[in-house]
Amino acid sequence: MPSADDPALVVARFLKANSYTQTLEAFLREAGLSQSSVSLNEDDLTIEKILEEKRQLDASLAYEKKAGDDEDEDEAARWTTPAPTVPHAPPSLTPATSNVLCVRGDASSSPQRIIATTADRAITLLSSSSYDKLATLSDNDSPVLSLTLNNNNNYETVVDRVRDHTKYAVSAAVLPVDNGIIIATAGWDKNAIAFVRNPATQTAFLVLSRRDSTYFPTSPESRSAPPPRQHQLHTRQPGRAPVRPEIGGSRDVAPAAYASDHWAAATTAGAIDMINTDREEAAVLVHVATMAPQTPYSTPAVVWRPDGSGVYVNGDDGAVRGVEAKTGKVVATLPPVAAAGNGASRPGHEVGTKVRALWCGLLDGREVLLSGGFDKRLVVWECGQS
């Protein structure tokens, strides 16, 4: 009895289903099949099902960019080599005292530094060349989930604390403006908050706190925008007074620039959502599937290489994957820890553990990838022979 997916049976089913009686009889004789072996059950493999699967495969391949596509375009957009592939585990932070939550490289300082935060509320500063521990800041009230660098700071002292999120603040950003900065934070309370310095009181001025960050609330005060060089911004939600959290005087937070009056035009959130959706779809260059394992509790992380040729993404299997921006192909996989040829253990993340944080950039004139995970490891990936 031939198997259900035997090619001869597939052909016989096609002939029987379409009532090609004489052809079927001749085919059965030549193939050595009996009439009873040709079934027409719903789950049987048929020529029609094979053709439908082929059409679906062709349709999916039409949307997939291949490494050989667009060969006439600039080769500089391809994944460049050498790329970080050689792992190093800083002895002063291996293993860390707890899970590594955030990693950053600081090329603006002298000496240049690596900064890592851990779940025990500590911030650790390492030398980017020797990996020696330079300082540890451990008097935080909670673990640091996001860290944004501001040039020319020693990072050894907590100068201010601002509490406006009702849940974890998970991301922070700094925008230099003139002689100061604008600070923005986002949290698990679905709020994005922006701070500038109030020029009158020299305290932090919460200029915007919205759950829908695509809708910019305005008031009559904000419509009367000053000339661009005066750089002032004032906005508040109807029925709510602006919040002015106290902040120490050692931080220089500059006012935000209010560029043009057309920003003050009131538009419904729904209309802006439609505009943003169209722009986002038009801006998509390539869809990427890294096939990295993930769970509902996964925390995605993606960082660009300094030359823009690709990105690195994390995973819950202890591996870091490099994706070529041009094609969307996974062109590099930085594997978890494995046994080296001499029986020693090669540095890397442990197999099956979450890689929580990534950073990629130039330190001491060389490209460096930093990764931290729930295996309590900080791994420094450098270019070279792996």
C-alpha positions as a LaTeX table, in Angstrom:
\begin{tabular}{lrrr}
\hline
Residue & $x$ (\AA) & $y$ (\AA) & $z$ (\AA) \\
\hline
Met1 & 0.00 & 0.00 & 0.00 \\
Pro2 & 1.65 & 3.28 & $-1.10$ \\
Ser3 & 1.83 & 6.22 & 1.27 \\
Ala4 & $-0.88$ & 8.89 & 1.18 \\
Asp5 & 1.50 & 11.45 & $-0.38$ \\
Asp6 & 2.80 & 9.08 & $-3.09$ \\
Pro7 & 3.01 & 11.01 & $-6.40$ \\
Ala8 & 1.13 & 8.26 & $-8.26$ \\
Leu9 & $-1.75$ & 8.45 & $-5.78$ \\
Val10 & $-1.86$ & 12.25 & $-6.09$ \\
Val11 & $-2.24$ & 11.94 & $-9.88$ \\
Ala12 & $-4.83$ & 9.18 & $-9.50$ \\
Arg13 & $-6.90$ & 11.34 & $-7.13$ \\
Phe14 & $-6.88$ & 14.15 & $-9.67$ \\
Leu15 & $-8.13$ & 11.80 & $-12.43$ \\
Lys16 & $-10.81$ & 10.26 & $-10.20$ \\
Ala17 & $-12.04$ & 13.60 & $-8.82$ \\
Asn18 & $-12.43$ & 15.00 & $-12.34$ \\
Ser19 & $-14.10$ & 11.82 & $-13.76$ \\
Tyr20 & $-11.35$ & 10.94 & $-16.23$ \\
Thr21 & $-12.52$ & 7.30 & $-16.04$ \\
Gln22 & $-10.70$ & 5.78 & $-19.01$ \\
Thr23 & $-7.47$ & 7.63 & $-18.30$ \\
Leu24 & $-7.71$ & 6.60 & $-14.64$ \\
Glu25 & $-8.11$ & 2.91 & $-15.51$ \\
Ala26 & $-5.10$ & 2.99 & $-17.83$ \\
Phe27 & $-3.03$ & 4.89 & $-15.26$ \\
Leu28 & $-3.91$ & 2.45 & $-12.46$ \\
Arg29 & $-2.84$ & $-0.51$ & $-14.59$ \\
Glu30 & 0.50 & 1.07 & $-15.49$ \\
Ala31 & 1.15 & 2.29 & $-11.93$ \\
Gly32 & 0.11 & $-1.00$ & $-10.35$ \\
Leu33 & $-2.54$ & 0.59 & $-8.16$ \\
Ser34 & $-5.99$ & $-0.65$ & $-7.21$ \\
Gln35 & $-9.24$ & 1.32 & $-7.31$ \\
Ser36 & $-9.62$ & 0.97 & $-3.53$ \\
Ser37 & $-6.28$ & 2.68 & $-2.91$ \\
Val38 & $-7.48$ & 5.93 & $-4.50$ \\
Ser39 & $-9.37$ & 7.80 & $-1.77$ \\
Leu40 & $-10.93$ & 11.26 & $-1.96$ \\
Asn41 & $-10.90$ & 12.25 & 1.69 \\
Glu42 & $-10.80$ & 15.94 & 2.64 \\
Asp43 & $-7.36$ & 15.72 & 4.23 \\
Asp44 & $-5.75$ & 13.85 & 1.33 \\
Leu45 & $-2.95$ & 15.58 & $-0.56$ \\
Thr46 & $-4.14$ & 16.72 & $-3.99$ \\
Ile47 & $-2.71$ & 18.57 & $-6.97$ \\
Glu48 & $-4.95$ & 21.53 & $-6.14$ \\
Lys49 & $-3.49$ & 21.80 & $-2.62$ \\
Ile50 & 0.05 & 21.59 & $-3.98$ \\
Leu51 & $-0.64$ & 24.38 & $-6.47$ \\
Glu52 & $-2.21$ & 26.57 & $-3.77$ \\
Glu53 & 0.82 & 26.14 & $-1.51$ \\
Lys54 & 3.05 & 27.01 & $-4.45$ \\
Arg55 & 1.10 & 30.22 & $-5.08$ \\
Gln56 & 1.38 & 31.22 & $-1.42$ \\
Leu57 & 5.12 & 30.54 & $-1.45$ \\
Asp58 & 5.60 & 32.63 & $-4.59$ \\
Ala59 & 3.60 & 35.47 & $-3.04$ \\
Ser60 & 5.72 & 35.45 & 0.13 \\
Leu61 & 8.97 & 35.34 & $-1.85$ \\
Ala62 & 7.85 & 38.36 & $-3.86$ \\
Tyr63 & 7.93 & 40.45 & $-0.66$ \\
Glu64 & 11.28 & 39.12 & 0.52 \\
Lys65 & 14.43 & 40.99 & $-0.41$ \\
Lys66 & 17.33 & 38.77 & $-1.34$ \\
Ala67 & 21.03 & 39.43 & $-0.99$ \\
Gly68 & 21.41 & 39.68 & $-4.79$ \\
Asp69 & 18.67 & 42.23 & $-5.32$ \\
Asp70 & 19.47 & 45.76 & $-6.48$ \\
Glu71 & 23.10 & 44.93 & $-7.23$ \\
Asp72 & 23.46 & 48.18 & $-9.13$ \\
Glu73 & 22.89 & 50.22 & $-5.95$ \\
Asp74 & 25.59 & 51.49 & $-3.62$ \\
Glu75 & 27.56 & 48.63 & $-2.10$ \\
Ala76 & 28.35 & 50.87 & 0.87 \\
Ala77 & 24.84 & 50.16 & 2.13 \\
Arg78 & 25.73 & 46.49 & 2.66 \\
Trp79 & 26.80 & 44.98 & 5.97 \\
Thr80 & 30.39 & 46.04 & 6.49 \\
Thr81 & 33.23 & 43.97 & 7.86 \\
Pro82 & 35.01 & 43.66 & 10.15 \\
Ala83 & 32.13 & 43.73 & 12.61 \\
Pro84 & 32.08 & 43.02 & 16.35 \\
Thr85 & 32.32 & 39.24 & 16.78 \\
Val86 & 34.94 & 38.65 & 19.50 \\
Pro87 & 33.47 & 38.59 & 23.03 \\
His88 & 35.23 & 39.87 & 26.13 \\
Ala89 & 33.94 & 39.65 & 29.69 \\
Pro90 & 35.23 & 42.52 & 31.89 \\
Pro91 & 36.71 & 40.82 & 34.99 \\
Ser92 & 35.53 & 43.65 & 37.25 \\
Leu93 & 31.90 & 42.99 & 36.31 \\
Thr94 & 31.87 & 39.24 & 35.56 \\
Pro95 & 29.58 & 38.11 & 36.85 \\
Ala96 & 27.63 & 41.16 & 37.91 \\
Thr97 & 25.88 & 41.12 & 41.26 \\
Ser98 & 22.49 & 40.90 & 39.53 \\
Asn99 & 20.82 & 41.12 & 36.12 \\
Val100 & 22.22 & 43.74 & 33.73 \\
Leu101 & 19.42 & 46.13 & 32.70 \\
Cys102 & 21.12 & 48.85 & 30.63 \\
Val103 & 24.51 & 49.35 & 28.94 \\
Arg104 & 26.01 & 52.45 & 27.34 \\
Gly105 & 29.33 & 53.59 & 25.92 \\
Asp106 & 30.59 & 57.11 & 26.59 \\
Ala107 & 33.03 & 58.38 & 23.95 \\
Ser108 & 32.81 & 62.00 & 25.15 \\
Ser109 & 34.71 & 61.44 & 28.39 \\
Ser110 & 38.42 & 61.05 & 29.01 \\
Pro111 & 39.13 & 58.25 & 29.53 \\
Gln112 & 36.26 & 56.82 & 27.53 \\
Arg113 & 33.93 & 54.67 & 29.59 \\
Ile114 & 31.43 & 51.83 & 29.62 \\
Ile115 & 28.38 & 52.29 & 31.84 \\
Ala116 & 26.20 & 49.42 & 33.04 \\
Thr117 & 23.17 & 49.38 & 35.33 \\
Thr118 & 22.04 & 46.33 & 37.27 \\
Ala119 & 18.93 & 45.19 & 39.10 \\
Asp120 & 20.57 & 45.85 & 42.48 \\
Arg121 & 20.14 & 49.60 & 41.78 \\
Ala122 & 23.81 & 50.11 & 40.98 \\
Ile123 & 25.41 & 52.07 & 38.13 \\
Thr124 & 28.94 & 50.88 & 37.33 \\
Leu125 & 31.53 & 52.79 & 35.28 \\
Leu126 & 34.32 & 50.87 & 33.54 \\
Ser127 & 37.30 & 51.93 & 31.46 \\
Ser128 & 36.60 & 51.12 & 27.80 \\
Ser129 & 40.25 & 50.17 & 27.20 \\
Ser130 & 41.27 & 48.20 & 30.31 \\
Tyr131 & 37.76 & 47.30 & 31.58 \\
Asp132 & 38.87 & 48.36 & 35.07 \\
Lys133 & 36.12 & 49.56 & 37.38 \\
Leu134 & 36.26 & 53.35 & 37.76 \\
Ala135 & 33.29 & 54.02 & 40.04 \\
Thr136 & 30.02 & 52.59 & 41.33 \\
Leu137 & 26.91 & 54.64 & 42.12 \\
Ser138 & 24.62 & 52.62 & 44.39 \\
Asp139 & 22.39 & 55.12 & 46.20 \\
Asn140 & 19.50 & 54.94 & 43.71 \\
Asp141 & 15.96 & 54.40 & 44.95 \\
Ser142 & 15.22 & 51.79 & 42.28 \\
Pro143 & 16.91 & 49.93 & 39.41 \\
Val144 & 17.89 & 52.11 & 36.44 \\
Leu145 & 16.03 & 50.83 & 33.35 \\
Ser146 & 17.19 & 53.51 & 30.90 \\
Leu147 & 20.26 & 55.69 & 30.87 \\
Thr148 & 20.95 & 58.62 & 28.54 \\
Leu149 & 24.33 & 60.31 & 28.55 \\
Asn150 & 24.89 & 64.05 & 28.82 \\
Asn151 & 28.33 & 65.24 & 27.77 \\
Asn152 & 30.90 & 66.48 & 30.26 \\
Asn153 & 29.46 & 64.87 & 33.40 \\
Asn154 & 31.25 & 62.64 & 35.89 \\
Tyr155 & 28.22 & 60.36 & 36.51 \\
Glu156 & 29.37 & 59.84 & 40.08 \\
Thr157 & 26.71 & 61.83 & 41.93 \\
Val158 & 22.90 & 61.97 & 41.86 \\
Val159 & 22.16 & 65.67 & 41.39 \\
Asp160 & 18.37 & 65.60 & 40.91 \\
Arg161 & 15.32 & 63.38 & 41.17 \\
Val162 & 12.01 & 64.08 & 39.42 \\
Arg163 & 9.01 & 61.84 & 40.10 \\
Asp164 & 6.09 & 62.26 & 37.70 \\
His165 & 5.43 & 58.77 & 36.33 \\
Thr166 & 2.96 & 56.58 & 38.21 \\
Lys167 & 4.69 & 53.41 & 36.96 \\
Tyr168 & 8.18 & 52.47 & 35.79 \\
Ala169 & 9.95 & 55.06 & 33.64 \\
Val170 & 11.52 & 52.83 & 30.99 \\
Ser171 & 13.10 & 55.23 & 28.51 \\
Ala172 & 14.81 & 58.61 & 28.66 \\
Ala173 & 16.14 & 60.95 & 25.99 \\
Val174 & 18.10 & 64.20 & 25.99 \\
Leu175 & 18.01 & 66.87 & 23.28 \\
Pro176 & 20.71 & 69.59 & 23.34 \\
Val177 & 19.29 & 73.07 & 22.76 \\
Asp178 & 21.57 & 76.13 & 22.73 \\
Asn179 & 23.41 & 76.01 & 26.06 \\
Gly180 & 21.16 & 73.44 & 27.74 \\
Ile181 & 18.99 & 70.39 & 27.19 \\
Ile182 & 15.42 & 69.14 & 26.96 \\
Ile183 & 14.66 & 65.94 & 28.85 \\
Ala184 & 11.95 & 63.49 & 27.76 \\
Thr185 & 10.86 & 60.32 & 29.54 \\
Ala186 & 8.40 & 57.53 & 28.74 \\
Gly187 & 6.91 & 55.05 & 31.19 \\
Trp188 & 4.72 & 52.02 & 31.65 \\
Asp189 & 1.95 & 54.39 & 32.71 \\
Lys190 & 1.55 & 55.16 & 28.96 \\
Asn191 & 2.79 & 58.71 & 29.50 \\
Ala192 & 5.53 & 60.64 & 27.74 \\
Ile193 & 6.81 & 63.65 & 29.69 \\
Ala194 & 9.04 & 66.50 & 28.54 \\
Phe195 & 10.94 & 68.83 & 30.88 \\
Val196 & 12.59 & 72.20 & 30.32 \\
Arg197 & 13.87 & 74.81 & 32.76 \\
Asn198 & 11.51 & 77.57 & 33.78 \\
Pro199 & 13.48 & 80.77 & 33.06 \\
Ala200 & 11.75 & 82.63 & 35.90 \\
Thr201 & 12.11 & 80.14 & 38.76 \\
Gln202 & 15.01 & 78.00 & 37.43 \\
Thr203 & 13.06 & 74.86 & 38.34 \\
Ala204 & 12.15 & 71.98 & 36.05 \\
Phe205 & 8.99 & 72.81 & 34.12 \\
Leu206 & 6.84 & 69.91 & 32.92 \\
Val207 & 5.76 & 71.25 & 29.53 \\
Leu208 & 3.96 & 68.18 & 28.22 \\
Ser209 & 2.48 & 64.98 & 29.64 \\
Arg210 & 0.32 & 63.03 & 27.22 \\
Arg211 & $-0.88$ & 59.47 & 26.81 \\
Asp212 & $-1.34$ & 60.10 & 23.07 \\
Ser213 & 1.95 & 61.66 & 22.08 \\
Thr214 & 0.76 & 62.23 & 18.49 \\
Tyr215 & $-1.64$ & 64.95 & 19.71 \\
Phe216 & $-0.01$ & 68.16 & 20.88 \\
Pro217 & $-2.38$ & 70.11 & 23.18 \\
Thr218 & $-2.38$ & 73.87 & 22.81 \\
Ser219 & $-3.76$ & 76.88 & 24.59 \\
Pro220 & $-4.19$ & 80.58 & 23.69 \\
Glu221 & $-0.87$ & 81.29 & 25.40 \\
Ser222 & 1.01 & 78.91 & 23.13 \\
Arg223 & $-0.54$ & 80.27 & 19.94 \\
Ser224 & 1.09 & 83.65 & 20.52 \\
Ala225 & 4.52 & 82.26 & 19.77 \\
Pro226 & 7.51 & 84.56 & 20.30 \\
Pro227 & 10.17 & 85.05 & 17.64 \\
Pro228 & 12.22 & 81.86 & 17.12 \\
Arg229 & 15.36 & 83.29 & 18.70 \\
Gln230 & 13.62 & 83.86 & 22.04 \\
His231 & 13.00 & 80.10 & 22.45 \\
Gln232 & 10.03 & 79.83 & 24.78 \\
Leu233 & 7.32 & 77.22 & 25.06 \\
His234 & 4.27 & 77.11 & 27.28 \\
Thr235 & 1.43 & 74.63 & 26.96 \\
Arg236 & $-1.07$ & 73.06 & 29.31 \\
Gln237 & $-4.03$ & 70.75 & 29.19 \\
Pro238 & $-7.46$ & 72.34 & 29.68 \\
Gly239 & $-8.44$ & 72.30 & 33.33 \\
Arg240 & $-4.99$ & 71.36 & 34.56 \\
Ala241 & $-2.33$ & 73.73 & 35.81 \\
Pro242 & 1.23 & 73.19 & 34.63 \\
Val243 & 3.31 & 71.04 & 36.94 \\
Arg244 & 6.61 & 72.44 & 38.15 \\
Pro245 & 8.52 & 69.69 & 40.02 \\
Glu246 & 11.41 & 71.00 & 42.09 \\
Ile247 & 14.87 & 70.17 & 40.81 \\
Gly248 & 18.37 & 70.98 & 42.02 \\
Gly249 & 20.23 & 73.91 & 40.58 \\
Ser250 & 23.19 & 71.92 & 39.26 \\
Arg251 & 21.41 & 70.75 & 36.11 \\
Asp252 & 21.15 & 73.20 & 33.22 \\
Val253 & 17.91 & 72.46 & 31.39 \\
Ala254 & 17.29 & 74.90 & 28.55 \\
Pro255 & 13.90 & 76.10 & 27.26 \\
Ala256 & 12.43 & 74.33 & 24.25 \\
Ala257 & 12.29 & 76.03 & 20.87 \\
Tyr258 & 8.81 & 76.75 & 19.53 \\
Ala259 & 9.50 & 76.67 & 15.81 \\
Ser260 & 6.38 & 77.92 & 14.07 \\
Asp261 & 2.80 & 78.92 & 14.74 \\
His262 & 1.30 & 76.22 & 12.54 \\
Trp263 & 2.14 & 73.65 & 15.24 \\
Ala264 & $-0.56$ & 75.26 & 17.36 \\
Ala265 & $-3.35$ & 74.37 & 14.93 \\
Ala266 & $-5.86$ & 72.10 & 16.68 \\
Thr267 & $-6.29$ & 68.76 & 14.93 \\
Thr268 & $-8.22$ & 65.72 & 16.07 \\
Ala269 & $-6.13$ & 62.82 & 17.31 \\
Gly270 & $-7.85$ & 60.48 & 14.85 \\
Ala271 & $-6.86$ & 62.54 & 11.84 \\
Ile272 & $-3.26$ & 62.76 & 12.98 \\
Asp273 & $-3.21$ & 59.01 & 13.60 \\
Met274 & $-4.24$ & 58.44 & 9.98 \\
Ile275 & $-1.51$ & 60.76 & 8.71 \\
Asn276 & 1.11 & 59.10 & 10.90 \\
Thr277 & 0.01 & 55.63 & 9.80 \\
Asp278 & 0.38 & 56.55 & 6.12 \\
Arg279 & 3.80 & 58.05 & 6.76 \\
Glu280 & 4.94 & 55.02 & 8.72 \\
Glu281 & 3.86 & 52.62 & 5.98 \\
Ala282 & 5.58 & 54.73 & 3.32 \\
Ala283 & 8.76 & 54.85 & 5.41 \\
Val284 & 9.11 & 51.06 & 5.81 \\
Leu285 & 12.13 & 49.92 & 3.80 \\
Val286 & 12.09 & 46.22 & 4.62 \\
His287 & 10.28 & 43.86 & 6.98 \\
Val288 & 12.62 & 41.66 & 9.00 \\
Ala289 & 11.97 & 38.37 & 10.79 \\
Thr290 & 14.96 & 37.44 & 12.96 \\
Met291 & 13.35 & 34.19 & 14.18 \\
Ala292 & 14.71 & 34.96 & 17.64 \\
Pro293 & 12.67 & 33.28 & 20.40 \\
Gln294 & 10.51 & 35.54 & 22.48 \\
Thr295 & 7.76 & 35.45 & 25.08 \\
Pro296 & 5.01 & 37.89 & 26.15 \\
Tyr297 & 7.54 & 39.23 & 28.66 \\
Ser298 & 10.35 & 39.82 & 26.15 \\
Thr299 & 11.92 & 43.28 & 26.05 \\
Pro300 & 13.01 & 44.07 & 22.48 \\
Ala301 & 16.25 & 45.97 & 21.90 \\
Val302 & 17.71 & 47.20 & 18.62 \\
Val303 & 20.81 & 49.34 & 18.00 \\
Trp304 & 22.36 & 50.71 & 14.80 \\
Arg305 & 25.94 & 50.09 & 13.78 \\
Pro306 & 27.91 & 53.36 & 13.58 \\
Asp307 & 28.12 & 53.25 & 9.76 \\
Gly308 & 24.40 & 52.54 & 9.34 \\
Ser309 & 24.98 & 49.28 & 7.47 \\
Gly310 & 22.81 & 47.27 & 9.83 \\
Val311 & 21.37 & 46.76 & 13.28 \\
Tyr312 & 21.84 & 44.36 & 16.17 \\
Val313 & 18.82 & 42.83 & 17.93 \\
Asn314 & 18.55 & 40.86 & 21.14 \\
Gly315 & 16.86 & 37.56 & 21.90 \\
Asp316 & 15.80 & 35.31 & 24.75 \\
Asp317 & 18.18 & 32.51 & 23.73 \\
Gly318 & 21.44 & 34.21 & 24.72 \\
Ala319 & 22.31 & 35.20 & 21.14 \\
Val320 & 22.67 & 38.62 & 19.50 \\
Arg321 & 21.78 & 38.86 & 15.81 \\
Gly322 & 23.07 & 41.28 & 13.20 \\
Val323 & 20.61 & 42.33 & 10.49 \\
Glu324 & 21.70 & 43.97 & 7.23 \\
Ala325 & 19.70 & 47.15 & 6.74 \\
Lys326 & 19.82 & 46.85 & 2.96 \\
Thr327 & 18.22 & 43.42 & 2.65 \\
Gly328 & 16.77 & 42.63 & 6.06 \\
Lys329 & 18.81 & 39.43 & 6.16 \\
Val330 & 20.25 & 38.06 & 9.40 \\
Val331 & 23.91 & 38.10 & 8.38 \\
Ala332 & 25.58 & 37.60 & 11.77 \\
Thr333 & 24.78 & 35.70 & 14.94 \\
Leu334 & 26.84 & 36.28 & 18.06 \\
Pro335 & 26.29 & 32.95 & 19.80 \\
Pro336 & 25.90 & 32.26 & 23.50 \\
Val337 & 28.75 & 30.89 & 25.57 \\
Ala338 & 30.30 & 27.72 & 24.17 \\
Ala339 & 33.31 & 25.53 & 24.72 \\
Ala340 & 36.44 & 26.66 & 22.88 \\
Gly341 & 38.71 & 24.27 & 21.02 \\
Asn342 & 41.14 & 23.93 & 23.93 \\
Gly343 & 38.36 & 22.99 & 26.33 \\
Ala344 & 38.14 & 26.46 & 27.86 \\
Ser345 & 34.91 & 28.41 & 27.96 \\
Arg346 & 34.55 & 31.25 & 25.47 \\
Pro347 & 32.99 & 34.45 & 26.87 \\
Gly348 & 29.42 & 35.19 & 25.92 \\
His349 & 25.92 & 35.02 & 27.32 \\
Glu350 & 24.59 & 31.80 & 28.76 \\
Val351 & 22.46 & 29.62 & 26.51 \\
Gly352 & 18.73 & 30.25 & 26.92 \\
Thr353 & 19.04 & 33.49 & 28.90 \\
Lys354 & 17.54 & 36.87 & 28.04 \\
Val355 & 19.80 & 39.48 & 26.46 \\
Arg356 & 18.22 & 42.60 & 27.96 \\
Ala357 & 20.32 & 45.56 & 26.78 \\
Leu358 & 22.41 & 46.52 & 23.73 \\
Trp359 & 24.62 & 49.44 & 22.71 \\
Cys360 & 26.81 & 49.83 & 19.62 \\
Gly361 & 29.21 & 52.64 & 18.79 \\
Leu362 & 32.82 & 53.79 & 18.63 \\
Leu363 & 35.02 & 53.63 & 21.72 \\
Asp364 & 38.74 & 54.44 & 21.56 \\
Gly365 & 38.48 & 54.56 & 17.76 \\
Arg366 & 37.09 & 51.03 & 17.37 \\
Glu367 & 33.58 & 49.69 & 16.84 \\
Val368 & 32.23 & 48.05 & 19.98 \\
Leu369 & 28.99 & 46.23 & 20.75 \\
Leu370 & 27.91 & 46.01 & 24.40 \\
Ser371 & 25.32 & 43.49 & 25.59 \\
Gly372 & 23.92 & 42.79 & 29.04 \\
Gly373 & 21.57 & 40.05 & 30.12 \\
Phe374 & 19.71 & 38.20 & 32.80 \\
Asp375 & 22.67 & 35.84 & 33.17 \\
Lys376 & 24.35 & 38.69 & 35.12 \\
Arg377 & 26.91 & 39.16 & 32.35 \\
Leu378 & 28.22 & 42.23 & 30.57 \\
Val379 & 29.82 & 41.22 & 27.26 \\
Val380 & 31.99 & 43.54 & 25.15 \\
Trp381 & 32.07 & 42.45 & 21.49 \\
Glu382 & 35.00 & 43.74 & 19.43 \\
Cys383 & 36.15 & 43.37 & 15.84 \\
Gly384 & 38.70 & 40.66 & 15.13 \\
Gln385 & 39.11 & 36.95 & 14.50 \\
Ser386 & 36.43 & 35.00 & 16.37 \\
\hline
\end{tabular}
